[in-house]
Amino acid sequence: MKMYLISDNVDTWTGMRLAGVEGCVVHGKDELQKELDKVMADKEVGIVLLTEGFGRRFPELVNKVKLNRIPLFVEIPDRHGTGRKPDFITSYVNEAIGLKL
């Protein structure tokens, strides 16, 4: 099973390539859709890494593919850092189980 990165900047792509992860750099919605279709058709890919910028700019595309069981889609921060608030994990757990931690 392989990992594949779809990034919106060259720096993240370069860093992941140094770690042995294949991937590509795309900027527009059409390019992203084309790469998502390609990676969904590749049965060897088990995990797809997407930079968080795609989730902010194209939530309809990202949320649609996240519903698939395989491959697993994971949003990662890029070189600009994360766009999430500092207590993201705590608030996510609170929302999921309905208890305040």
C-alpha positions in Angstrom: 0.0 0.0 0.0 1.4 3.4 -1.0 0.9 7.0 0.2 0.4 9.8 -2.2 0.5 13.6 -1.7 -1.6 16.2 -3.4 -0.1 19.5 -2.5 -0.8 23.1 -3.4 2.9 24.2 -2.9 6.3 22.9 -4.1 7.9 23.0 -0.6 5.5 20.5 0.9 5.8 18.2 -2.1 9.7 18.4 -2.0 9.8 17.5 1.7 7.5 14.6 1.2 9.5 13.4 -1.8 12.6 13.4 0.4 10.7 11.1 2.8 9.8 8.8 -0.1 6.2 9.8 -0.7 5.1 10.3 -4.3 2.8 13.1 -5.2 2.1 16.2 -7.3 1.5 19.9 -7.1 -1.8 21.3 -8.3 -3.4 24.8 -7.9 -6.8 24.9 -9.5 -10.1 23.1 -8.9 -10.0 21.2 -12.2 -6.4 20.0 -11.6 -7.4 18.8 -8.1 -10.4 16.9 -9.5 -8.2 15.3 -12.1 -5.7 14.1 -9.5 -8.4 12.9 -7.1 -9.9 10.8 -9.9 -6.5 9.4 -10.8 -5.7 8.5 -7.2 -9.1 6.9 -6.6 -8.5 4.7 -9.6 -5.1 3.5 -8.4 -5.7 0.5 -6.1 -2.2 0.6 -4.8 -2.7 3.9 -3.0 -4.0 3.4 0.5 -3.4 6.9 2.0 -3.8 10.2 0.3 -2.3 13.3 1.9 -3.9 16.6 1.0 -2.6 20.0 2.2 -5.1 21.9 4.3 -5.5 24.7 1.8 -7.6 22.4 -0.4 -10.1 21.8 2.4 -10.5 25.6 2.8 -10.7 26.4 -0.9 -12.5 23.4 -2.3 -14.5 21.9 0.6 -17.1 20.3 -1.7 -14.4 18.2 -3.4 -12.4 17.3 -0.3 -15.5 16.4 1.8 -16.9 14.2 -1.0 -13.7 12.1 -1.3 -13.2 11.8 2.5 -16.4 9.7 2.7 -14.7 6.9 0.8 -13.3 4.1 2.9 -10.3 3.4 0.7 -8.1 5.3 0.2 -7.9 7.2 3.5 -7.8 11.0 2.9 -5.8 13.0 5.5 -5.4 16.8 5.5 -2.0 17.9 6.6 -0.6 21.4 7.3 1.8 22.9 4.8 4.8 25.2 5.3 2.5 28.0 6.4 1.3 26.0 9.4 -2.1 24.8 10.2 -5.3 26.8 9.8 -6.9 25.1 12.8 -7.3 26.7 16.2 -5.0 25.6 18.9 -7.6 23.4 20.8 -8.8 21.7 17.6 -8.4 18.1 19.0 -10.1 18.9 22.3 -13.1 20.6 20.6 -13.4 17.8 18.1 -13.6 15.2 20.9 -16.0 17.3 22.8 -18.3 17.6 19.8 -18.0 13.9 18.9 -18.8 12.5 22.4 -20.8 15.3 23.8 -18.7 15.8 26.9 -16.6 18.7 27.9 -13.0 17.6 28.6 
